Amino acid sequence: MKILLMIFLTCLNIYLISYLQAWFFADKSLFFPLLMISLIMFYFIVALVKAIVAKDRHNVLLYLGCIFVSVLGPPILFLLVFNFQGYF
Protein backbone atom coordinates (compact mmCIF):
# COMPACT_ATOMS: atom_id res chain seq x y z
CA MET A 1 0.00 0.00 0.00
CA LYS A 2 2.85 2.39 0.82
CA ILE A 3 4.41 1.79 -2.59
CA LEU A 4 1.15 2.58 -4.41
CA LEU A 5 0.74 5.75 -2.38
CA MET A 6 4.31 6.81 -3.18
CA ILE A 7 3.77 6.14 -6.90
CA PHE A 8 0.53 8.14 -6.87
CA LEU A 9 2.09 11.09 -5.03
CA THR A 10 5.08 11.05 -7.38
CA CYS A 11 2.83 11.09 -10.46
CA LEU A 12 0.82 13.94 -8.95
CA ASN A 13 4.03 15.83 -8.24
CA ILE A 14 5.25 15.35 -11.83
CA TYR A 15 1.91 16.55 -13.18
CA LEU A 16 1.87 19.63 -10.94
CA ILE A 17 5.46 20.59 -11.78
CA SER A 18 4.72 20.35 -15.50
CA TYR A 19 1.48 22.30 -15.18
CA LEU A 20 3.05 25.05 -13.09
CA GLN A 21 5.95 25.43 -15.49
CA ALA A 22 3.55 25.60 -18.45
CA TRP A 23 1.39 28.11 -16.55
CA PHE A 24 4.49 30.18 -15.79
CA PHE A 25 5.00 30.60 -19.53
CA ALA A 26 1.23 31.04 -20.13
CA ASP A 27 1.53 28.53 -22.94
CA LYS A 28 -0.29 25.25 -22.37
CA SER A 29 1.33 23.75 -25.48
CA LEU A 30 4.50 23.45 -23.40
CA PHE A 31 2.78 21.05 -21.01
CA PHE A 32 3.85 17.77 -22.64
CA PRO A 33 7.51 18.71 -23.24
CA LEU A 34 7.70 19.86 -19.64
CA LEU A 35 6.02 16.64 -18.56
CA MET A 36 8.79 14.68 -20.27
CA ILE A 37 11.40 16.80 -18.50
CA SER A 38 9.63 16.13 -15.21
CA LEU A 39 9.69 12.39 -15.90
CA ILE A 40 13.44 12.61 -16.41
CA MET A 41 13.63 14.49 -13.12
CA PHE A 42 11.67 11.65 -11.49
CA TYR A 43 14.32 9.19 -12.70
CA PHE A 44 17.00 11.28 -11.02
CA ILE A 45 14.95 11.48 -7.81
CA VAL A 46 14.70 7.69 -7.70
CA ALA A 47 18.44 7.42 -8.36
CA LEU A 48 19.07 10.00 -5.62
CA VAL A 49 17.09 7.98 -3.10
CA LYS A 50 19.03 4.84 -4.05
CA ALA A 51 22.33 6.72 -3.67
CA ILE A 52 21.28 8.06 -0.25
CA VAL A 53 20.33 4.57 0.89
CA ALA A 54 23.69 3.23 -0.37
CA LYS A 55 25.47 6.20 1.31
CA ASP A 56 27.32 7.07 -1.89
CA ARG A 57 28.19 10.74 -1.41
CA HIS A 58 29.52 11.31 -4.95
CA ASN A 59 26.32 10.07 -6.61
CA VAL A 60 24.12 11.99 -4.15
CA LEU A 61 25.74 15.26 -5.23
CA LEU A 62 25.56 14.25 -8.90
CA TYR A 63 21.84 13.46 -8.74
CA LEU A 64 21.07 16.59 -6.70
CA GLY A 65 22.73 18.60 -9.46
CA CYS A 66 20.68 16.79 -12.11
CA ILE A 67 17.45 17.49 -10.24
CA PHE A 68 18.43 21.15 -9.85
CA VAL A 69 19.14 21.46 -13.57
CA SER A 70 15.94 19.64 -14.60
CA VAL A 71 13.79 21.91 -12.41
CA LEU A 72 15.43 25.25 -13.20
CA GLY A 73 16.83 24.50 -16.65
CA PRO A 74 13.66 24.70 -18.77
CA PRO A 75 12.34 28.00 -17.35
CA ILE A 76 15.75 29.67 -17.69
CA LEU A 77 16.24 28.29 -21.20
CA PHE A 78 12.79 29.41 -22.37
CA LEU A 79 13.22 32.84 -20.83
CA LEU A 80 16.55 33.29 -22.61
CA VAL A 81 15.13 32.14 -25.96
CA PHE A 82 11.96 34.26 -25.70
CA ASN A 83 13.91 37.27 -24.48
CA PHE A 84 16.27 37.15 -27.46
CA GLN A 85 13.31 36.81 -29.81
CA GLY A 86 11.67 39.94 -28.38
CA TYR A 87 8.75 38.34 -26.54
CA PHE A 88 9.55 40.17 -23.29
URNOR-V600791 format. One record per backbone hydrogen bond with DSSP energy under -1.0 kcal/mol. NH is the residue of the N-H (numbers start at 1). CO is the residue of the C=O. If there is no record, write none. Layout:
nh co
NH CO
NH CO
This chain:
nh co
5 1
6 2
7 3
8 4
9 5
10 6
11 7
12 8
13 9
14 10
15 11
16 12
17 13
18 14
19 15
20 16
21 17
22 18
23 19
24 20
25 21
26 23
27 22
30 27
31 28
34 30
35 31
36 32
37 33
38 34
39 35
40 36
41 37
42 38
43 39
44 40
45 41
46 42
47 43
48 44
49 45
50 46
51 47
52 48
53 49
54 50
56 51
60 56
61 57
62 58
63 59
64 60
65 61
66 62
67 63
68 64
69 65
70 66
71 67
72 68
73 69
76 72
77 73
78 74
79 75
80 76
81 77
82 78
83 79
84 80
85 81
86 83
87 82
